[in-house]
Amino acid sequence: MTVTVRPARPADAERIVGIDPHTAAGGARARDIRDRLAEGTCHVAEVEGAVVGFVVLTRGFFHQPFV
């Protein structure tokens, strides 16, 4: 199995929301994901072209990289 990690694109939003169990409860988390996509701080992992995971890297934790 080959996993490919790439920068997420706005078109990935629904796939990411679909695999994140915390988005089922309401819109705030889904909105946050879309905001991170717009910022360019989100990456996705793909297996055979399907998004299977994601990560957000920010500098919002005492100005240090944070996943």
C-alpha positions as CSV (number, residue, x, y, z in Angstrom):
1,M,0.0,0.0,0.0
2,T,1.4,3.4,-1.0
3,V,0.3,6.5,1.0
4,T,0.7,9.8,-0.8
5,V,0.7,13.1,1.2
6,R,-0.1,16.3,-0.6
7,P,-1.4,19.8,0.1
8,A,-5.2,19.7,0.4
9,R,-7.4,21.5,-2.1
10,P,-10.8,23.1,-1.6
11,A,-12.3,20.2,-3.6
12,D,-11.1,17.9,-0.8
13,A,-13.4,19.6,1.8
14,E,-16.3,17.1,1.7
15,R,-13.9,14.1,1.7
16,I,-12.1,15.5,4.8
17,V,-15.4,16.3,6.6
18,G,-16.6,12.8,5.7
19,I,-13.7,11.0,7.5
20,D,-13.6,13.3,10.5
21,P,-15.9,11.9,13.2
22,H,-16.0,15.3,15.0
23,T,-17.8,17.0,12.1
24,A,-20.9,14.9,12.6
25,A,-22.0,17.0,15.6
26,G,-22.3,20.3,13.8
27,G,-21.0,23.0,11.5
28,A,-18.2,24.6,13.5
29,R,-15.6,21.9,12.9
30,A,-16.5,21.6,9.2
31,R,-16.2,25.4,8.9
32,D,-12.8,25.2,10.6
33,I,-11.6,22.6,8.1
34,R,-12.7,24.8,5.2
35,D,-10.9,27.8,6.8
36,R,-7.7,25.7,7.1
37,L,-8.1,24.6,3.5
38,A,-8.3,28.3,2.4
39,E,-5.2,29.1,4.5
40,G,-3.2,26.3,2.9
41,T,-2.4,24.7,6.2
42,C,-4.1,21.4,5.5
43,H,-2.6,18.3,3.9
44,V,-4.3,15.0,3.0
45,A,-3.1,11.4,2.9
46,E,-4.4,9.4,-0.1
47,V,-4.4,5.7,-0.8
48,E,-5.3,4.7,-4.4
49,G,-6.7,8.2,-4.9
50,A,-9.0,8.2,-1.9
51,V,-8.5,10.6,1.0
52,V,-7.9,8.5,4.1
53,G,-6.5,11.1,6.5
54,F,-5.6,14.8,7.0
55,V,-3.5,17.0,9.1
56,V,-3.4,20.7,9.8
57,L,-0.1,22.4,10.6
58,T,-0.2,25.8,12.2
59,R,2.0,28.1,14.1
60,G,-0.7,29.0,16.6
61,F,0.9,27.2,19.6
62,F,3.2,29.8,21.0
63,H,4.3,30.6,17.4
64,Q,5.7,27.1,17.1
65,P,4.8,24.5,14.5
66,F,1.8,22.5,15.8
67,V,-0.1,19.5,14.3
